[in-house]
């Protein structure tokens, strides 16, 4: 189950990022967007659904509190 949940989280993250950046390259969104210089936070709700949100942060430790 953990492996499938991780795969779903990675897929959700890739779908939500509508640009190409670093190792994440998309044929339908070939350009890098300055507006996407954000971190993506994936959380699991009480119903078992994954939720995605974009967080503007230059400090990875700050992301620990975003849930």
Jmol script that loads the backbone (N, CA, C; Angstrom):
load data "model"
ATOM      1  N   UNK A   1       0.821  -1.202   0.000  1.00  0.00           N
ATOM      2  CA  UNK A   1       0.000   0.000   0.000  1.00  0.00           C
ATOM      3  C   UNK A   1       0.858   1.257   0.000  1.00  0.00           C
ATOM      4  N   UNK A   2       1.933   1.282   0.750  1.00  0.00           N
ATOM      5  CA  UNK A   2       2.783   2.479   0.828  1.00  0.00           C
ATOM      6  C   UNK A   2       3.389   2.813  -0.533  1.00  0.00           C
ATOM      7  N   UNK A   3       3.787   1.787  -1.273  1.00  0.00           N
ATOM      8  CA  UNK A   3       4.364   2.014  -2.599  1.00  0.00           C
ATOM      9  C   UNK A   3       3.351   2.613  -3.563  1.00  0.00           C
ATOM     10  N   UNK A   4       2.120   2.122  -3.512  1.00  0.00           N
ATOM     11  CA  UNK A   4       1.071   2.667  -4.377  1.00  0.00           C
ATOM     12  C   UNK A   4       0.722   4.099  -3.998  1.00  0.00           C
ATOM     13  N   UNK A   5       0.706   4.395  -2.721  1.00  0.00           N
ATOM     14  CA  UNK A   5       0.425   5.750  -2.247  1.00  0.00           C
ATOM     15  C   UNK A   5       1.525   6.715  -2.693  1.00  0.00           C
ATOM     16  N   UNK A   6       2.766   6.267  -2.626  1.00  0.00           N
ATOM     17  CA  UNK A   6       3.887   7.088  -3.089  1.00  0.00           C
ATOM     18  C   UNK A   6       3.786   7.337  -4.587  1.00  0.00           C
ATOM     19  N   UNK A   7       3.466   6.303  -5.350  1.00  0.00           N
ATOM     20  CA  UNK A   7       3.312   6.457  -6.796  1.00  0.00           C
ATOM     21  C   UNK A   7       2.189   7.433  -7.127  1.00  0.00           C
ATOM     22  N   UNK A   8       1.096   7.362  -6.389  1.00  0.00           N
ATOM     23  CA  UNK A   8      -0.019   8.288  -6.608  1.00  0.00           C
ATOM     24  C   UNK A   8       0.393   9.727  -6.278  1.00  0.00           C
ATOM     25  N   UNK A   9       1.164   9.910  -5.210  1.00  0.00           N
ATOM     26  CA  UNK A   9       1.624  11.249  -4.821  1.00  0.00           C
ATOM     27  C   UNK A   9       2.551  11.838  -5.879  1.00  0.00           C
ATOM     28  N   UNK A  10       3.454  11.034  -6.414  1.00  0.00           N
ATOM     29  CA  UNK A  10       4.372  11.496  -7.461  1.00  0.00           C
ATOM     30  C   UNK A  10       3.596  11.862  -8.719  1.00  0.00           C
ATOM     31  N   UNK A  11       2.623  11.046  -9.094  1.00  0.00           N
ATOM     32  CA  UNK A  11       1.805  11.318 -10.278  1.00  0.00           C
ATOM     33  C   UNK A  11       0.979  12.582 -10.096  1.00  0.00           C
ATOM     34  N   UNK A  12       0.364  12.752  -8.940  1.00  0.00           N
ATOM     35  CA  UNK A  12      -0.410  13.959  -8.651  1.00  0.00           C
ATOM     36  C   UNK A  12       0.474  15.199  -8.743  1.00  0.00           C
ATOM     37  N   UNK A  13       1.670  15.118  -8.195  1.00  0.00           N
ATOM     38  CA  UNK A  13       2.603  16.243  -8.255  1.00  0.00           C
ATOM     39  C   UNK A  13       2.964  16.587  -9.692  1.00  0.00           C
ATOM     40  N   UNK A  14       3.234  15.584 -10.490  1.00  0.00           N
ATOM     41  CA  UNK A  14       3.617  15.817 -11.885  1.00  0.00           C
ATOM     42  C   UNK A  14       2.474  16.429 -12.687  1.00  0.00           C
ATOM     43  N   UNK A  15       1.268  15.959 -12.470  1.00  0.00           N
ATOM     44  CA  UNK A  15       0.111  16.490 -13.195  1.00  0.00           C
ATOM     45  C   UNK A  15      -0.149  17.945 -12.824  1.00  0.00           C
ATOM     46  N   UNK A  16       0.022  18.281 -11.558  1.00  0.00           N
ATOM     47  CA  UNK A  16      -0.262  19.637 -11.093  1.00  0.00           C
ATOM     48  C   UNK A  16       0.788  20.657 -11.506  1.00  0.00           C
ATOM     49  N   UNK A  17       1.995  20.219 -11.833  1.00  0.00           N
ATOM     50  CA  UNK A  17       3.042  21.157 -12.239  1.00  0.00           C
ATOM     51  C   UNK A  17       2.976  21.316 -13.757  1.00  0.00           C
ATOM     52  N   UNK A  18       2.361  22.395 -14.197  1.00  0.00           N
ATOM     53  CA  UNK A  18       2.131  22.627 -15.632  1.00  0.00           C
ATOM     54  C   UNK A  18       3.274  23.435 -16.236  1.00  0.00           C
ATOM     55  N   UNK A  19       4.479  22.871 -16.139  1.00  0.00           N
ATOM     56  CA  UNK A  19       5.686  23.457 -16.710  1.00  0.00           C
ATOM     57  C   UNK A  19       6.734  22.358 -16.804  1.00  0.00           C
ATOM     58  N   UNK A  20       7.864  22.681 -17.409  1.00  0.00           N
ATOM     59  CA  UNK A  20       9.024  21.795 -17.411  1.00  0.00           C
ATOM     60  C   UNK A  20      10.096  22.432 -16.541  1.00  0.00           C
ATOM     61  N   UNK A  21      10.696  21.633 -15.672  1.00  0.00           N
ATOM     62  CA  UNK A  21      11.740  22.154 -14.773  1.00  0.00           C
ATOM     63  C   UNK A  21      12.631  20.988 -14.343  1.00  0.00           C
ATOM     64  N   UNK A  22      13.930  21.138 -14.528  1.00  0.00           N
ATOM     65  CA  UNK A  22      14.885  20.114 -14.091  1.00  0.00           C
ATOM     66  C   UNK A  22      14.578  18.761 -14.703  1.00  0.00           C
ATOM     67  N   UNK A  23      14.470  17.748 -13.862  1.00  0.00           N
ATOM     68  CA  UNK A  23      14.188  16.392 -14.336  1.00  0.00           C
ATOM     69  C   UNK A  23      12.723  16.209 -14.719  1.00  0.00           C
ATOM     70  N   UNK A  24      11.881  17.168 -14.359  1.00  0.00           N
ATOM     71  CA  UNK A  24      10.452  17.099 -14.678  1.00  0.00           C
ATOM     72  C   UNK A  24      10.225  17.806 -16.013  1.00  0.00           C
ATOM     73  N   UNK A  25      10.104  17.043 -17.088  1.00  0.00           N
ATOM     74  CA  UNK A  25       9.914  17.595 -18.427  1.00  0.00           C
ATOM     75  C   UNK A  25       8.579  17.119 -18.986  1.00  0.00           C
ATOM     76  N   UNK A  26       7.805  18.069 -19.504  1.00  0.00           N
ATOM     77  CA  UNK A  26       6.504  17.743 -20.089  1.00  0.00           C
ATOM     78  C   UNK A  26       6.471  18.193 -21.540  1.00  0.00           C
ATOM     79  N   UNK A  27       5.922  17.363 -22.400  1.00  0.00           N
ATOM     80  CA  UNK A  27       5.779  17.719 -23.810  1.00  0.00           C
ATOM     81  C   UNK A  27       4.693  18.762 -24.012  1.00  0.00           C
ATOM     82  N   UNK A  28       3.664  18.766 -23.154  1.00  0.00           N
ATOM     83  CA  UNK A  28       2.560  19.712 -23.312  1.00  0.00           C
ATOM     84  C   UNK A  28       2.842  21.060 -22.649  1.00  0.00           C
ATOM     85  N   UNK A  29       3.836  21.132 -21.785  1.00  0.00           N
ATOM     86  CA  UNK A  29       4.258  22.385 -21.143  1.00  0.00           C
ATOM     87  C   UNK A  29       5.782  22.418 -21.192  1.00  0.00           C
ATOM     88  N   UNK A  30       6.334  22.928 -22.279  1.00  0.00           N
ATOM     89  CA  UNK A  30       7.778  22.844 -22.511  1.00  0.00           C
ATOM     90  C   UNK A  30       8.578  23.957 -21.855  1.00  0.00           C
ATOM     91  N   UNK A  31       7.927  25.019 -21.439  1.00  0.00           N
ATOM     92  CA  UNK A  31       8.635  26.166 -20.864  1.00  0.00           C
ATOM     93  C   UNK A  31       8.676  26.094 -19.339  1.00  0.00           C
ATOM     94  N   UNK A  32       9.673  26.778 -18.773  1.00  0.00           N
ATOM     95  CA  UNK A  32       9.753  26.959 -17.324  1.00  0.00           C
ATOM     96  C   UNK A  32       9.048  28.256 -16.979  1.00  0.00           C
ATOM     97  N   UNK A  33       8.205  28.217 -15.952  1.00  0.00           N
ATOM     98  CA  UNK A  33       7.460  29.408 -15.532  1.00  0.00           C
ATOM     99  C   UNK A  33       8.027  29.932 -14.220  1.00  0.00           C
ATOM    100  N   UNK A  34       8.311  31.231 -14.180  1.00  0.00           N
ATOM    101  CA  UNK A  34       8.790  31.840 -12.947  1.00  0.00           C
ATOM    102  C   UNK A  34       7.753  31.708 -11.829  1.00  0.00           C
ATOM    103  N   UNK A  35       6.486  31.725 -12.202  1.00  0.00           N
ATOM    104  CA  UNK A  35       5.414  31.637 -11.203  1.00  0.00           C
ATOM    105  C   UNK A  35       5.377  30.281 -10.496  1.00  0.00           C
ATOM    106  N   UNK A  36       6.077  29.279 -11.044  1.00  0.00           N
ATOM    107  CA  UNK A  36       6.105  27.952 -10.433  1.00  0.00           C
ATOM    108  C   UNK A  36       7.360  27.714  -9.607  1.00  0.00           C
ATOM    109  N   UNK A  37       8.056  28.769  -9.226  1.00  0.00           N
ATOM    110  CA  UNK A  37       9.213  28.605  -8.341  1.00  0.00           C
ATOM    111  C   UNK A  37       8.700  28.413  -6.922  1.00  0.00           C
ATOM    112  N   UNK A  38       8.050  27.277  -6.730  1.00  0.00           N
ATOM    113  CA  UNK A  38       7.397  26.947  -5.465  1.00  0.00           C
ATOM    114  C   UNK A  38       7.636  25.482  -5.151  1.00  0.00           C
ATOM    115  N   UNK A  39       7.429  25.137  -3.920  1.00  0.00           N
ATOM    116  CA  UNK A  39       7.460  23.742  -3.503  1.00  0.00           C
ATOM    117  C   UNK A  39       6.027  23.234  -3.470  1.00  0.00           C
ATOM    118  N   UNK A  40       5.885  21.962  -3.757  1.00  0.00           N
ATOM    119  CA  UNK A  40       4.556  21.366  -3.720  1.00  0.00           C
ATOM    120  C   UNK A  40       4.452  20.483  -2.478  1.00  0.00           C
ATOM    121  N   UNK A  41       3.400  20.674  -1.733  1.00  0.00           N
ATOM    122  CA  UNK A  41       3.164  19.893  -0.521  1.00  0.00           C
ATOM    123  C   UNK A  41       2.009  18.931  -0.782  1.00  0.00           C
ATOM    124  N   UNK A  42       2.240  17.655  -0.512  1.00  0.00           N
ATOM    125  CA  UNK A  42       1.206  16.631  -0.674  1.00  0.00           C
ATOM    126  C   UNK A  42       0.837  16.129   0.717  1.00  0.00           C
ATOM    127  N   UNK A  43      -0.450  16.113   1.015  1.00  0.00           N
ATOM    128  CA  UNK A  43      -0.902  15.625   2.319  1.00  0.00           C
ATOM    129  C   UNK A  43      -1.999  14.585   2.126  1.00  0.00           C
ATOM    130  N   UNK A  44      -2.150  13.751   3.119  1.00  0.00           N
ATOM    131  CA  UNK A  44      -3.150  12.693   3.116  1.00  0.00           C
ATOM    132  C   UNK A  44      -4.230  13.076   4.116  1.00  0.00           C
ATOM    133  N   UNK A  45      -5.487  13.178   3.638  1.00  0.00           N
ATOM    134  CA  UNK A  45      -6.555  13.577   4.561  1.00  0.00           C
ATOM    135  C   UNK A  45      -7.130  12.351   5.284  1.00  0.00           C
ATOM    136  N   UNK A  46      -8.069  12.608   6.163  1.00  0.00           N
ATOM    137  CA  UNK A  46      -8.643  11.548   7.001  1.00  0.00           C
ATOM    138  C   UNK A  46      -9.406  10.502   6.189  1.00  0.00           C
ATOM    139  N   UNK A  47      -9.820  10.852   4.966  1.00  0.00           N
ATOM    140  CA  UNK A  47     -10.542   9.916   4.103  1.00  0.00           C
ATOM    141  C   UNK A  47      -9.607   9.102   3.224  1.00  0.00           C
ATOM    142  N   UNK A  48      -8.289   9.360   3.340  1.00  0.00           N
ATOM    143  CA  UNK A  48      -7.320   8.633   2.535  1.00  0.00           C
ATOM    144  C   UNK A  48      -7.055   9.255   1.182  1.00  0.00           C
ATOM    145  N   UNK A  49      -7.545  10.477   0.962  1.00  0.00           N
ATOM    146  CA  UNK A  49      -7.319  11.171  -0.307  1.00  0.00           C
ATOM    147  C   UNK A  49      -6.089  12.057  -0.209  1.00  0.00           C
ATOM    148  N   UNK A  50      -5.359  12.147  -1.318  1.00  0.00           N
ATOM    149  CA  UNK A  50      -4.195  13.020  -1.370  1.00  0.00           C
ATOM    150  C   UNK A  50      -4.615  14.422  -1.781  1.00  0.00           C
ATOM    151  N   UNK A  51      -4.010  15.419  -1.158  1.00  0.00           N
ATOM    152  CA  UNK A  51      -4.264  16.820  -1.489  1.00  0.00           C
ATOM    153  C   UNK A  51      -2.942  17.487  -1.815  1.00  0.00           C
ATOM    154  N   UNK A  52      -2.973  18.359  -2.804  1.00  0.00           N
ATOM    155  CA  UNK A  52      -1.773  19.056  -3.241  1.00  0.00           C
ATOM    156  C   UNK A  52      -1.946  20.553  -3.071  1.00  0.00           C
ATOM    157  N   UNK A  53      -0.884  21.216  -2.621  1.00  0.00           N
ATOM    158  CA  UNK A  53      -0.886  22.674  -2.565  1.00  0.00           C
ATOM    159  C   UNK A  53       0.525  23.164  -2.852  1.00  0.00           C
ATOM    160  N   UNK A  54       0.615  24.361  -3.410  1.00  0.00           N
ATOM    161  CA  UNK A  54       1.911  24.960  -3.698  1.00  0.00           C
ATOM    162  C   UNK A  54       2.269  25.916  -2.579  1.00  0.00           C
ATOM    163  N   UNK A  55       3.527  25.853  -2.147  1.00  0.00           N
ATOM    164  CA  UNK A  55       4.010  26.645  -1.026  1.00  0.00           C
ATOM    165  C   UNK A  55       5.239  27.417  -1.477  1.00  0.00           C
ATOM    166  N   UNK A  56       5.217  28.729  -1.273  1.00  0.00           N
ATOM    167  CA  UNK A  56       6.379  29.543  -1.589  1.00  0.00           C
ATOM    168  C   UNK A  56       7.300  29.535  -0.380  1.00  0.00           C
ATOM    169  N   UNK A  57       8.472  28.942  -0.540  1.00  0.00           N
ATOM    170  CA  UNK A  57       9.425  28.868   0.563  1.00  0.00           C
ATOM    171  C   UNK A  57      10.817  28.607   0.019  1.00  0.00           C
ATOM    172  N   UNK A  58      11.798  29.256   0.595  1.00  0.00           N
ATOM    173  CA  UNK A  58      13.189  28.986   0.254  1.00  0.00           C
ATOM    174  C   UNK A  58      13.848  28.121   1.319  1.00  0.00           C
ATOM    175  N   UNK A  59      13.106  27.801   2.361  1.00  0.00           N
ATOM    176  CA  UNK A  59      13.636  27.045   3.474  1.00  0.00           C
ATOM    177  C   UNK A  59      12.846  25.748   3.613  1.00  0.00           C
ATOM    178  N   UNK A  60      13.472  24.619   3.308  1.00  0.00           N
ATOM    179  CA  UNK A  60      12.777  23.334   3.341  1.00  0.00           C
ATOM    180  C   UNK A  60      12.212  23.035   4.726  1.00  0.00           C
ATOM    181  N   UNK A  61      12.888  23.467   5.783  1.00  0.00           N
ATOM    182  CA  UNK A  61      12.410  23.199   7.143  1.00  0.00           C
ATOM    183  C   UNK A  61      11.065  23.856   7.411  1.00  0.00           C
ATOM    184  N   UNK A  62      10.776  24.978   6.752  1.00  0.00           N
ATOM    185  CA  UNK A  62       9.484  25.638   6.924  1.00  0.00           C
ATOM    186  C   UNK A  62       8.345  24.755   6.435  1.00  0.00           C
ATOM    187  N   UNK A  63       8.623  23.897   5.474  1.00  0.00           N
ATOM    188  CA  UNK A  63       7.583  23.050   4.891  1.00  0.00           C
ATOM    189  C   UNK A  63       7.096  21.986   5.869  1.00  0.00           C
ATOM    190  N   UNK A  64       7.876  21.667   6.867  1.00  0.00           N
ATOM    191  CA  UNK A  64       7.471  20.670   7.855  1.00  0.00           C
ATOM    192  C   UNK A  64       6.191  21.085   8.569  1.00  0.00           C
ATOM    193  N   UNK A  65       5.937  22.377   8.666  1.00  0.00           N
ATOM    194  CA  UNK A  65       4.769  22.883   9.388  1.00  0.00           C
ATOM    195  C   UNK A  65       3.550  23.081   8.501  1.00  0.00           C
ATOM    196  N   UNK A  66       3.667  22.788   7.216  1.00  0.00           N
ATOM    197  CA  UNK A  66       2.555  22.986   6.278  1.00  0.00           C
ATOM    198  C   UNK A  66       1.810  21.671   6.151  1.00  0.00           C
ATOM    199  N   UNK A  67       0.737  21.549   6.877  1.00  0.00           N
ATOM    200  CA  UNK A  67      -0.071  20.318   6.819  1.00  0.00           C
ATOM    201  C   UNK A  67      -1.476  20.606   7.188  1.00  0.00           C
TER     202      UNK A  67
END
end "model"
wireframe off; spacefill off
backbone 0.3
color backbone group
